[in-house]
């Protein structure tokens, strides 16, 4: 099937319309000099290729550790616009942890996180109330409802950046999901794959669905194998296409993305699930990218190829 590519510079020119947005409510905050410079994933580029940096908080909730599994102790911060955050939210609901772990939901657009500072141009996730008026992008385009947002009832933060500041972050990248410990007033973990697995097993004594295992022991090696290429080529691959600044790394990411999609199509043509005969984390991780593919990565990213019919046929 024939593919269609377009120059990566076309996408880069559209980035301000896709990602930039206006200031939220003015808020004064003193930032520690030890904190890293604020940045976003768009800036994680090396020699024209998008290179995602590792998450900065990797602690685990587990019995016998500093972070014991306890009902009401932890809070999950997400954005519905973020596939990484939504995989954690999906695990929370699949396991039946709605009454164990609280959830706050940011506005789906990025906002100026330090609107009172003319030199700080960082934009990121903002907390608003569902009855707040719609927010408009910094370019003056669009009007985006706050209806599905859930404000921060734990720290009263206005921006996800505030949480990282409170946790004395030094990376400067303020991503979601964030798993927050209310007892120690800090971030436990901000790596979605870690949080997914913690929700799968660490809270089983408190879960409504403890029997559901998204990472069963007999299938772990196969799940890990699938996760590796799905992450590199698909989950992260759409960003490697979208955030590349030179044509060669874009072309490489593009090629790997659609080869991996073909591989998934072949596998799911033989079986309902990627690994084994029941739902696993491999399916959850893939789904969160696929469900956004047409509406986000094709229309708002540099992913243009064989789109018509690929997901529709599936």
C-alpha positions in Angstrom: 0.0 0.0 0.0 1.4 3.4 -1.0 2.5 5.8 1.7 2.5 9.6 1.7 5.1 11.7 3.6 5.4 15.4 4.0 8.4 17.5 5.0 9.0 17.6 8.8 9.4 21.3 8.6 5.7 21.5 7.8 4.8 20.0 11.2 7.3 22.1 13.1 5.7 25.2 11.7 2.3 24.0 13.1 3.6 23.2 16.6 2.7 26.6 18.1 -0.9 26.1 17.0 -1.0 22.6 18.5 0.9 23.0 21.8 1.0 26.6 22.8 -1.7 28.2 25.0 -2.6 31.2 27.1 -1.9 32.0 30.7 -4.1 30.6 33.4 -4.8 32.5 36.6 -1.9 34.7 37.8 0.0 33.0 40.6 3.2 34.1 42.4 5.7 31.3 43.3 9.3 31.3 44.4 11.2 28.7 42.5 14.3 27.1 44.1 17.6 27.8 42.4 18.4 24.1 42.5 15.4 23.2 40.3 16.1 22.4 36.7 15.1 24.8 33.9 11.5 24.4 32.8 11.2 22.5 29.5 8.7 20.3 27.6 9.0 17.2 25.5 9.1 19.3 22.4 12.6 20.4 23.4 14.0 16.9 23.8 15.8 16.8 20.5 19.3 15.6 19.7 20.7 15.9 16.2 17.2 16.4 14.8 15.8 13.3 16.5 13.4 13.3 19.4 15.0 11.6 22.4 12.7 11.2 25.4 14.4 11.6 28.8 13.7 9.1 31.6 11.2 9.9 34.3 12.8 11.5 37.4 10.7 9.8 40.2 10.8 6.0 40.2 9.9 4.9 43.8 7.6 2.0 44.3 4.5 1.5 46.4 5.0 -1.9 48.0 4.5 -3.6 51.4 7.5 -3.2 53.7 8.8 0.0 51.9 8.6 3.7 52.6 5.5 3.8 50.5 3.1 1.2 52.0 -0.1 0.4 50.1 -2.9 2.2 52.0 -6.4 3.4 51.1 -6.7 7.2 50.8 -2.9 7.8 51.0 -2.2 8.3 47.3 -3.5 10.6 44.6 -3.1 10.3 40.8 -2.7 13.4 38.6 -3.6 12.9 34.9 -4.7 14.6 31.7 -7.2 12.9 29.4 -5.1 14.3 26.6 -2.1 12.2 27.6 -1.9 8.6 26.6 0.8 7.8 29.2 -1.4 9.1 32.0 -4.5 7.3 30.6 -2.8 3.9 30.8 -2.4 4.5 34.5 -6.0 5.6 34.9 -7.2 2.6 32.9 -5.3 0.3 35.3 -6.8 2.1 38.3 -10.4 1.5 37.0 -9.7 -2.1 35.7 -8.5 -3.1 39.1 -11.3 -1.3 40.9 -9.2 1.3 42.9 -11.6 4.2 42.5 -12.3 4.3 46.3 -8.6 3.8 47.2 -6.7 6.3 45.1 -8.0 9.8 44.3 -7.7 11.4 40.9 -7.3 15.0 39.6 -7.7 15.8 35.9 -6.0 18.8 34.2 -7.3 20.9 31.4 -6.5 19.3 28.0 -4.4 22.2 26.8 -1.1 23.6 28.0 -1.1 26.9 29.7 1.6 29.4 30.8 2.7 28.0 34.1 4.4 31.2 35.3 2.2 33.9 33.7 3.7 36.6 36.1 7.2 36.0 34.8 7.8 37.5 31.4 11.1 35.5 31.0 9.5 32.1 31.9 7.7 30.9 28.7 7.1 27.4 29.9 3.6 26.0 29.1 2.2 22.9 30.8 -0.8 21.2 32.4 -3.1 23.4 34.4 -5.8 22.6 37.0 -9.2 24.3 36.6 -12.7 23.7 37.9 -15.3 22.1 35.7 -17.5 25.3 35.9 -14.6 27.6 34.9 -15.0 29.4 31.5 -13.3 27.7 28.4 -9.6 28.3 27.8 -8.3 29.6 24.5 -4.9 29.0 23.0 -2.2 31.7 23.0 -2.6 32.0 19.2 -6.3 33.0 19.7 -7.6 29.8 18.2 -10.1 27.5 19.8 -12.2 27.4 22.9 -11.8 24.4 25.1 -14.2 23.5 27.8 -13.3 22.8 31.4 -16.3 20.4 31.9 -14.4 17.2 32.5 -11.6 18.7 34.6 -11.1 17.8 38.3 -9.1 20.3 40.4 -6.3 19.4 42.8 -8.0 18.8 46.1 -4.8 17.6 47.8 -2.3 20.4 47.2 -4.5 23.1 45.7 -2.0 23.3 42.8 -2.7 25.5 39.9 -0.3 23.7 37.6 1.3 20.3 37.5 4.6 22.2 37.7 3.7 23.3 41.2 3.7 19.6 42.3 7.2 19.1 40.9 8.4 22.2 42.7 6.9 21.0 46.0 8.7 17.6 45.5 12.0 19.5 44.9 12.3 18.2 41.3 15.5 19.0 39.5 14.7 17.7 36.0 12.5 20.6 34.9 10.1 18.4 32.9 6.6 18.5 34.4 4.8 15.5 33.0 1.8 13.4 33.9 0.9 10.9 35.3 2.0 11.8 38.8 1.4 9.5 41.7 1.5 11.6 44.8 2.0 10.4 48.4 -0.2 12.6 50.8 1.6 11.2 53.9 5.1 12.3 52.8 4.0 15.2 50.6 6.0 14.2 47.6 5.9 12.5 44.2 6.2 8.7 44.4 6.5 8.0 40.7 6.0 9.7 37.4 6.7 6.8 35.1 3.4 5.5 33.6 4.6 1.9 33.1 5.7 1.8 36.8 2.4 3.2 38.0 0.4 0.7 35.8 2.2 -2.2 37.4 1.8 -0.8 40.9 -1.9 -0.5 40.4 -1.9 -4.1 39.0 -0.4 -5.7 42.0 0.5 -3.5 45.0 -3.0 -2.7 46.0 -4.6 -6.1 45.5 -5.7 -6.3 49.2 -7.7 -3.1 48.6 -8.8 -3.6 45.0 -12.3 -4.5 43.9 -10.9 -6.7 41.2 -7.8 -8.4 42.8 -8.1 -11.4 40.5 -7.4 -9.4 37.4 -3.7 -9.7 36.5 -2.4 -7.5 33.7 1.1 -8.9 34.1 0.8 -12.6 34.8 4.0 -14.4 35.7 3.8 -17.1 32.9 3.5 -14.3 30.2 5.9 -11.7 31.5 8.8 -12.4 29.2 6.5 -12.2 26.2 4.7 -9.1 27.5 8.1 -7.4 28.0 9.2 -8.3 24.5 6.0 -6.8 23.0 6.2 -3.8 25.2 9.7 -3.0 24.0 9.0 -2.8 20.3 5.5 -1.3 20.7 7.0 1.5 22.9 9.9 2.3 20.7 8.0 2.2 17.4 4.4 3.1 18.3 3.9 4.7 21.8 7.0 6.8 21.5 7.2 6.4 17.7 4.4 8.9 17.0 6.4 11.5 19.0 9.6 10.6 17.3 7.8 11.5 14.0 6.1 14.6 15.4 8.9 16.2 17.2 11.8 15.4 14.8 13.4 18.5 13.5 15.3 16.9 10.6 14.0 14.8 7.8 16.3 11.7 8.2 15.3 10.8 11.8 11.6 11.6 10.9 11.8 9.2 8.0 13.3 6.5 10.2 10.7 6.9 12.9 8.0 7.0 10.2 9.2 3.7 8.7 9.4 1.9 12.1 6.0 3.2 13.1 4.1 1.7 10.2 6.1 -1.5 10.2 5.1 -2.0 13.8 1.4 -1.1 13.1 1.5 -3.8 10.4 3.0 -6.2 12.9 0.2 -5.4 15.3 -2.4 -5.9 12.7 -1.1 -9.3 11.8 -1.0 -10.4 15.4 -4.4 -9.1 16.2 -5.8 -10.7 13.1 -4.9 -14.1 14.7 -5.8 -13.3 18.3 -7.9 -10.8 20.1 -5.0 -10.0 22.4 -1.3 -9.2 21.8 -0.1 -11.8 24.4 -2.0 -14.8 25.6 -5.8 -15.3 25.7 -6.8 -12.4 27.9 -6.2 -8.7 28.4 -2.7 -7.8 29.6 -0.8 -4.5 30.1 0.5 -4.9 26.5 -3.0 -4.3 25.2 -3.6 -1.4 27.5 -0.4 0.3 26.5 -1.0 -0.1 22.8 -4.7 0.9 23.0 -3.9 4.3 24.4 -1.9 5.3 21.4 -4.2 3.7 18.8 -7.4 5.4 20.1 -5.7 8.7 19.5 -4.0 7.8 16.2 -6.4 9.4 13.7 -7.6 12.4 15.7 -4.3 13.4 17.3 -1.2 11.9 15.7 -2.5 12.1 12.1 -4.4 15.4 12.1 -2.0 17.1 14.6 1.3 15.4 13.9 3.6 14.4 11.2 2.1 10.9 10.9 0.6 10.7 7.4 0.4 7.3 5.8 -2.0 4.4 5.1 -4.3 5.9 7.7 -7.6 5.4 5.9 -8.7 1.9 6.5 -6.0 0.9 9.1 -7.8 1.7 12.3 -11.2 1.7 10.6 -10.8 -1.8 9.4 -9.7 -2.9 12.9 
